[in-house]
Amino acid sequence: MSARAIGILAGYAADLVFGDPKRGHPVAGFGQLAAKAEHRTWRDSRPVGALHTGALVAGTAALAAAADRATTRPWARAALTAALTWTVIGGRSLRREAAGIAAAIERGDLDDARRRLPALCGRDPSGLDEAELVRAALESVAENTSDAVVAPLWWGALAGPAGLAGYRAANTLDAMIGHKSPRYRRFGWAAARFDDVANWIPARIAAALAVVLAPIVGGSPHEAARIWRRDGDAHPSPNAGQVEAAFAGALDRTLGGGQNRYPGHTDTRPAMGDGPAPTVADLRRANRLAAAVSAAAAVGAAAIAWSRSRRSAEHRTSGRAA
């Protein structure tokens, strides 16, 4: 097995066991750097925002690529890929936060559930009742399983450390400035669009895996595929709707269908699915489905990395023979 494939699996296993690093998280460090850069570069301008986003994403990817080139031994390349994979994926932390919200709701502590929700999504939690808290958390589990697990694994399989680091930089910038608020509507436009492009394929991979793995949570792959095809494009996001619709079908529940309040704006979301509204038990089912999708994505990413490494080695061998 190739060093990159081993590194992807080892990094995924580290996230599964340890979750996000407790201190000195590199993604938090990048966020601080990006915030400082924004103080200098911000203008109410799409071109300036595009330069800000491009410089930070390209610079981060270039640093990771340079580190990869500097590691010539297979074990060192595997270790670098593992460290970056562990750093950029967030599956365990995602599911832990969702489980914490579920536990708070189960004991009737909605205030605690509201306090926990911002760790999952950017919605305004004040005033959300139990049903809306469950819906917000479940939709965030679906979307972030793609954004925080499947997408970085996909880019790591394709482009190694540069793909892992570059994707995470782009996704972090989208979370920071890719909003529709007055300050970021123009400056953050490029970050939002770049993230849309980077997640287009991974979101559909995540949705397909949710469909295939629906029986794990008592669902039907046929029904999940039907809901995905019917409702996936109704969402205002070109990617989030794909995964949320697939999860709705796999869980046989209805997601969306309400207003989501964010700082500075309110979005109205179409309903996805044909089942009843989700309950806290369904949030726990969604966590199980997210874990299965994440594991399948890790195995698939390692397989892609191994296949690419094998083809590259065969190409070098044939080139020397010629």
One Martini backbone bead per residue (centre of mass of N, CA, C, O) as a GRO file, in nm:
protein
  322
    1MET     BB    1   0.100   0.033   0.018
    2SER     BB    2   0.083   0.354   0.016
    3ALA     BB    3   0.170   0.629   0.192
    4ARG     BB    4  -0.092   0.787   0.145
    5ALA     BB    5  -0.292   0.567   0.228
    6ILE     BB    6  -0.182   0.522   0.512
    7GLY     BB    7  -0.217   0.816   0.608
    8ILE     BB    8  -0.524   0.834   0.579
    9LEU     BB    9  -0.595   0.602   0.774
   10ALA     BB   10  -0.438   0.710   1.020
   11GLY     BB   11  -0.583   0.985   1.041
   12TYR     BB   12  -0.865   0.872   1.076
   13ALA     BB   13  -0.802   0.708   1.333
   14ALA     BB   14  -0.719   0.951   1.506
   15ASP     BB   15  -0.995   1.088   1.498
   16LEU     BB   16  -1.157   0.851   1.615
   17VAL     BB   17  -0.994   0.855   1.893
   18PHE     BB   18  -0.925   1.187   1.952
   19GLY     BB   19  -0.988   1.396   1.767
   20ASP     BB   20  -0.932   1.697   1.811
   21PRO     BB   21  -0.707   1.898   1.895
   22LYS     BB   22  -0.688   2.071   2.194
   23ARG     BB   23  -0.416   2.213   2.107
   24GLY     BB   24  -0.287   2.389   1.855
   25HIS     BB   25  -0.468   2.419   1.614
   26PRO     BB   26  -0.405   2.477   1.285
   27VAL     BB   27  -0.683   2.593   1.202
   28ALA     BB   28  -0.684   2.816   1.413
   29GLY     BB   29  -0.426   2.949   1.312
   30PHE     BB   30  -0.533   3.016   1.033
   31GLY     BB   31  -0.768   3.193   1.130
   32GLN     BB   32  -0.589   3.411   1.258
   33LEU     BB   33  -0.437   3.485   1.000
   34ALA     BB   34  -0.687   3.561   0.831
   35ALA     BB   35  -0.786   3.788   1.017
   36LYS     BB   36  -0.535   3.967   0.989
   37ALA     BB   37  -0.551   3.996   0.681
   38GLU     BB   38  -0.833   4.127   0.672
   39HIS     BB   39  -0.756   4.398   0.808
   40ARG     BB   40  -0.583   4.474   0.542
   41THR     BB   41  -0.783   4.378   0.284
   42TRP     BB   42  -1.051   4.495   0.327
   43ARG     BB   43  -1.320   4.518   0.092
   44ASP     BB   44  -1.603   4.613  -0.102
   45SER     BB   45  -1.487   4.343  -0.290
   46ARG     BB   46  -1.446   4.087  -0.504
   47PRO     BB   47  -1.149   4.099  -0.604
   48VAL     BB   48  -1.023   4.126  -0.322
   49GLY     BB   49  -1.145   3.864  -0.208
   50ALA     BB   50  -1.009   3.679  -0.415
   51LEU     BB   51  -0.718   3.742  -0.336
   52HIS     BB   52  -0.739   3.658  -0.043
   53THR     BB   53  -0.823   3.365  -0.095
   54GLY     BB   54  -0.601   3.275  -0.297
   55ALA     BB   55  -0.351   3.330  -0.120
   56LEU     BB   56  -0.425   3.142   0.122
   57VAL     BB   57  -0.470   2.877  -0.031
   58ALA     BB   58  -0.209   2.863  -0.198
   59GLY     BB   59  -0.010   2.892   0.038
   60THR     BB   60  -0.098   2.639   0.194
   61ALA     BB   61  -0.054   2.432  -0.033
   62ALA     BB   62   0.248   2.496  -0.082
   63LEU     BB   63   0.354   2.416   0.195
   64ALA     BB   64   0.261   2.120   0.182
   65ALA     BB   65   0.414   2.047  -0.079
   66ALA     BB   66   0.697   2.108   0.029
   67ALA     BB   67   0.689   1.901   0.257
   68ASP     BB   68   0.649   1.656   0.071
   69ARG     BB   69   0.914   1.692  -0.097
   70ALA     BB   70   1.106   1.674   0.165
   71THR     BB   71   0.985   1.379   0.186
   72THR     BB   72   1.143   1.073   0.090
   73ARG     BB   73   1.032   0.886   0.290
   74PRO     BB   74   0.765   0.688   0.330
   75TRP     BB   75   0.714   0.727   0.638
   76ALA     BB   76   0.713   1.040   0.625
   77ARG     BB   77   0.478   1.071   0.428
   78ALA     BB   78   0.274   0.922   0.600
   79ALA     BB   79   0.296   1.109   0.849
   80LEU     BB   80   0.211   1.370   0.711
   81THR     BB   81  -0.065   1.273   0.610
   82ALA     BB   82  -0.175   1.193   0.887
   83ALA     BB   83  -0.154   1.470   1.026
   84LEU     BB   84  -0.334   1.622   0.824
   85THR     BB   85  -0.584   1.448   0.840
   86TRP     BB   86  -0.636   1.488   1.140
   87THR     BB   87  -0.657   1.802   1.121
   88VAL     BB   88  -0.896   1.833   0.883
   89ILE     BB   89  -1.074   1.642   1.025
   90GLY     BB   90  -1.424   1.617   1.210
   91GLY     BB   91  -1.603   1.365   1.298
   92ARG     BB   92  -1.598   1.327   1.606
   93SER     BB   93  -1.673   1.614   1.691
   94LEU     BB   94  -1.940   1.625   1.547
   95ARG     BB   95  -2.076   1.381   1.694
   96ARG     BB   96  -2.033   1.486   1.982
   97GLU     BB   97  -2.206   1.741   1.960
   98ALA     BB   98  -2.468   1.598   1.879
   99ALA     BB   99  -2.482   1.420   2.134
  100GLY     BB  100  -2.500   1.658   2.334
  101ILE     BB  101  -2.769   1.764   2.231
  102ALA     BB  102  -2.932   1.508   2.272
  103ALA     BB  103  -2.887   1.489   2.579
  104ALA     BB  104  -3.013   1.762   2.653
  105ILE     BB  105  -3.294   1.700   2.543
  106GLU     BB  106  -3.351   1.437   2.706
  107ARG     BB  107  -3.328   1.620   2.988
  108GLY     BB  108  -3.466   1.914   2.914
  109ASP     BB  109  -3.206   2.106   2.820
  110LEU     BB  110  -3.238   2.360   2.603
  111ASP     BB  111  -3.019   2.561   2.683
  112ASP     BB  112  -2.782   2.371   2.633
  113ALA     BB  113  -2.846   2.315   2.337
  114ARG     BB  114  -2.814   2.610   2.248
  115ARG     BB  115  -2.515   2.640   2.337
  116ARG     BB  116  -2.412   2.404   2.138
  117LEU     BB  117  -2.494   2.470   1.841
  118PRO     BB  118  -2.256   2.667   1.737
  119ALA     BB  119  -2.057   2.416   1.695
  120LEU     BB  120  -2.226   2.331   1.421
  121CYS     BB  121  -2.367   2.621   1.359
  122GLY     BB  122  -2.484   2.959   1.248
  123ARG     BB  123  -2.732   2.963   1.400
  124ASP     BB  124  -2.984   3.103   1.579
  125PRO     BB  125  -3.078   2.962   1.896
  126SER     BB  126  -3.274   3.157   1.982
  127GLY     BB  127  -3.595   3.015   2.034
  128LEU     BB  128  -3.551   2.726   1.995
  129ASP     BB  129  -3.695   2.439   1.977
  130GLU     BB  130  -3.675   2.111   1.979
  131ALA     BB  131  -3.732   2.063   1.675
  132GLU     BB  132  -3.524   2.279   1.572
  133LEU     BB  133  -3.274   2.162   1.706
  134VAL     BB  134  -3.280   1.892   1.565
  135ARG     BB  135  -3.275   1.993   1.275
  136ALA     BB  136  -3.012   2.154   1.290
  137ALA     BB  137  -2.826   1.920   1.378
  138LEU     BB  138  -2.889   1.718   1.151
  139GLU     BB  139  -2.813   1.897   0.910
  140SER     BB  140  -2.518   1.938   1.009
  141VAL     BB  141  -2.428   1.647   1.000
  142ALA     BB  142  -2.467   1.607   0.702
  143GLU     BB  143  -2.298   1.843   0.584
  144ASN     BB  144  -2.029   1.790   0.763
  145THR     BB  145  -1.961   1.512   0.656
  146SER     BB  146  -1.871   1.634   0.393
  147ASP     BB  147  -1.690   1.886   0.467
  148ALA     BB  148  -1.514   1.733   0.723
  149VAL     BB  149  -1.455   1.447   0.556
  150VAL     BB  150  -1.498   1.374   0.255
  151ALA     BB  151  -1.351   1.612   0.117
  152PRO     BB  152  -1.063   1.587   0.237
  153LEU     BB  153  -1.023   1.295   0.146
  154TRP     BB  154  -1.048   1.346  -0.156
  155TRP     BB  155  -0.811   1.558  -0.178
  156GLY     BB  156  -0.598   1.369  -0.059
  157ALA     BB  157  -0.615   1.149  -0.280
  158LEU     BB  158  -0.544   1.347  -0.521
  159ALA     BB  159  -0.316   1.573  -0.361
  160GLY     BB  160  -0.256   1.535  -0.082
  161PRO     BB  161  -0.136   1.767   0.125
  162ALA     BB  162  -0.234   1.998  -0.059
  163GLY     BB  163  -0.532   1.913  -0.055
  164LEU     BB  164  -0.584   1.918   0.245
  165ALA     BB  165  -0.493   2.213   0.307
  166GLY     BB  166  -0.645   2.368   0.085
  167TYR     BB  167  -0.929   2.284   0.160
  168ARG     BB  168  -0.931   2.382   0.455
  169ALA     BB  169  -0.886   2.675   0.388
  170ALA     BB  170  -1.141   2.718   0.216
  171ASN     BB  171  -1.350   2.625   0.433
  172THR     BB  172  -1.270   2.833   0.649
  173LEU     BB  173  -1.329   3.088   0.481
  174ASP     BB  174  -1.626   3.031   0.441
  175ALA     BB  175  -1.694   3.042   0.748
  176MET     BB  176  -1.586   3.342   0.785
  177ILE     BB  177  -1.683   3.500   0.477
  178GLY     BB  178  -1.930   3.322   0.336
  179HIS     BB  179  -2.151   3.556   0.352
  180LYS     BB  180  -2.462   3.771   0.354
  181SER     BB  181  -2.350   3.998   0.480
  182PRO     BB  182  -2.260   4.318   0.437
  183ARG     BB  183  -1.947   4.267   0.466
  184TYR     BB  184  -1.947   3.971   0.279
  185ARG     BB  185  -2.104   3.970   0.010
  186ARG     BB  186  -1.836   4.047  -0.157
  187PHE     BB  187  -1.569   3.957  -0.015
  188GLY     BB  188  -1.694   3.641   0.025
  189TRP     BB  189  -1.770   3.527  -0.255
  190ALA     BB  190  -1.519   3.355  -0.339
  191ALA     BB  191  -1.519   3.162  -0.099
  192ALA     BB  192  -1.796   3.039  -0.155
  193ARG     BB  193  -1.743   2.943  -0.449
  194PHE     BB  194  -1.495   2.769  -0.394
  195ASP     BB  195  -1.639   2.575  -0.200
  196ASP     BB  196  -1.847   2.473  -0.399
  197VAL     BB  197  -1.645   2.340  -0.592
  198ALA     BB  198  -1.487   2.159  -0.383
  199ASN     BB  199  -1.785   2.011  -0.297
  200TRP     BB  200  -1.934   1.882  -0.534
  201ILE     BB  201  -1.834   1.588  -0.534
  202PRO     BB  202  -1.833   1.508  -0.229
  203ALA     BB  203  -2.139   1.547  -0.182
  204ARG     BB  204  -2.220   1.311  -0.379
  205ILE     BB  205  -2.069   1.094  -0.234
  206ALA     BB  206  -2.210   1.120   0.039
  207ALA     BB  207  -2.494   1.066  -0.068
  208ALA     BB  208  -2.439   0.785  -0.186
  209LEU     BB  209  -2.353   0.656   0.082
  210ALA     BB  210  -2.620   0.707   0.233
  211VAL     BB  211  -2.786   0.529   0.049
  212VAL     BB  212  -2.632   0.258   0.077
  213LEU     BB  213  -2.635   0.286   0.417
  214ALA     BB  214  -2.937   0.293   0.517
  215PRO     BB  215  -2.974   0.012   0.670
  216ILE     BB  216  -2.824   0.097   0.936
  217VAL     BB  217  -3.105   0.290   0.993
  218GLY     BB  218  -3.361   0.142   0.847
  219GLY     BB  219  -3.334   0.196   0.547
  220SER     BB  220  -3.384   0.277   0.196
  221PRO     BB  221  -3.213   0.304  -0.090
  222HIS     BB  222  -3.446   0.365  -0.283
  223GLU     BB  223  -3.571   0.599  -0.118
  224ALA     BB  224  -3.318   0.771  -0.088
  225ALA     BB  225  -3.275   0.813  -0.394
  226ARG     BB  226  -3.544   0.951  -0.451
  227ILE     BB  227  -3.504   1.196  -0.266
  228TRP     BB  228  -3.243   1.296  -0.383
  229ARG     BB  229  -3.345   1.347  -0.673
  230ARG     BB  230  -3.588   1.537  -0.593
  231ASP     BB  231  -3.441   1.740  -0.347
  232GLY     BB  232  -3.134   1.824  -0.386
  233ASP     BB  233  -3.197   2.100  -0.576
  234ALA     BB  234  -3.379   2.284  -0.373
  235HIS     BB  235  -3.149   2.393  -0.244
  236PRO     BB  236  -2.949   2.677  -0.220
  237SER     BB  237  -2.735   2.469  -0.206
  238PRO     BB  238  -2.539   2.267  -0.421
  239ASN     BB  239  -2.458   2.060  -0.164
  240ALA     BB  240  -2.625   2.032   0.098
  241GLY     BB  241  -2.885   1.912  -0.036
  242GLN     BB  242  -2.772   1.636  -0.111
  243VAL     BB  243  -2.718   1.527   0.178
  244GLU     BB  244  -2.986   1.595   0.318
  245ALA     BB  245  -3.166   1.430   0.130
  246ALA     BB  246  -3.032   1.155   0.179
  247PHE     BB  247  -3.082   1.151   0.484
  248ALA     BB  248  -3.387   1.177   0.474
  249GLY     BB  249  -3.429   0.911   0.318
  250ALA     BB  250  -3.272   0.715   0.510
  251LEU     BB  251  -3.457   0.813   0.771
  252ASP     BB  252  -3.751   0.893   0.703
  253ARG     BB  253  -3.743   1.220   0.688
  254THR     BB  254  -3.800   1.569   0.745
  255LEU     BB  255  -3.636   1.836   0.609
  256GLY     BB  256  -3.667   2.143   0.660
  257GLY     BB  257  -3.935   2.371   0.621
  258GLY     BB  258  -3.791   2.649   0.713
  259GLN     BB  259  -3.641   2.893   0.916
  260ASN     BB  260  -3.311   3.037   0.899
  261ARG     BB  261  -3.121   3.200   1.141
  262TYR     BB  262  -2.888   3.458   1.081
  263PRO     BB  263  -2.650   3.677   1.079
  264GLY     BB  264  -2.827   3.918   0.877
  265HIS     BB  265  -3.019   3.659   0.803
  266THR     BB  266  -3.289   3.477   0.625
  267ASP     BB  267  -3.379   3.139   0.554
  268THR     BB  268  -3.569   2.948   0.322
  269ARG     BB  269  -3.658   2.607   0.339
  270PRO     BB  270  -3.709   2.328   0.189
  271ALA     BB  271  -3.852   2.036   0.175
  272MET     BB  272  -3.715   1.706   0.275
  273GLY     BB  273  -3.908   1.456   0.229
  274ASP     BB  274  -4.183   1.222   0.370
  275GLY     BB  275  -4.162   1.225   0.659
  276PRO     BB  276  -4.133   1.300   0.959
  277ALA     BB  277  -4.021   1.468   1.197
  278PRO     BB  278  -3.753   1.489   1.377
  279THR     BB  279  -3.593   1.338   1.643
  280VAL     BB  280  -3.366   1.261   1.877
  281ALA     BB  281  -3.335   0.971   1.768
  282ASP     BB  282  -3.255   1.067   1.478
  283LEU     BB  283  -2.992   1.203   1.557
  284ARG     BB  284  -2.855   0.935   1.635
  285ARG     BB  285  -2.887   0.804   1.359
  286ALA     BB  286  -2.723   1.014   1.204
  287ASN     BB  287  -2.458   0.950   1.345
  288ARG     BB  288  -2.435   0.661   1.238
  289LEU     BB  289  -2.436   0.736   0.939
  290ALA     BB  290  -2.190   0.925   0.948
  291ALA     BB  291  -1.987   0.709   1.037
  292ALA     BB  292  -2.022   0.526   0.789
  293VAL     BB  293  -1.952   0.731   0.571
  294SER     BB  294  -1.667   0.796   0.676
  295ALA     BB  295  -1.545   0.512   0.656
  296ALA     BB  296  -1.596   0.473   0.352
  297ALA     BB  297  -1.433   0.722   0.262
  298ALA     BB  298  -1.158   0.630   0.369
  299VAL     BB  299  -1.134   0.375   0.202
  300GLY     BB  300  -1.171   0.511  -0.073
  301ALA     BB  301  -0.932   0.709  -0.054
  302ALA     BB  302  -0.712   0.493  -0.023
  303ALA     BB  303  -0.771   0.355  -0.294
  304ILE     BB  304  -0.709   0.597  -0.472
  305ALA     BB  305  -0.420   0.647  -0.376
  306TRP     BB  306  -0.311   0.368  -0.453
  307SER     BB  307  -0.383   0.377  -0.755
  308ARG     BB  308  -0.217   0.631  -0.824
  309SER     BB  309   0.056   0.518  -0.730
  310ARG     BB  310   0.064   0.274  -0.918
  311ARG     BB  311   0.047   0.428  -1.189
  312SER     BB  312   0.299   0.599  -1.142
  313ALA     BB  313   0.499   0.362  -1.121
  314GLU     BB  314   0.437   0.242  -1.404
  315HIS     BB  315   0.518   0.495  -1.563
  316ARG     BB  316   0.814   0.504  -1.471
  317THR     BB  317   0.892   0.221  -1.571
  318SER     BB  318   0.818   0.264  -1.873
  319GLY     BB  319   1.009   0.506  -1.915
  320ARG     BB  320   1.277   0.353  -1.860
  321ALA     BB  321   1.238   0.131  -2.076
  322ALA     BB  322   1.227   0.344  -2.320
   0.00000   0.00000   0.00000
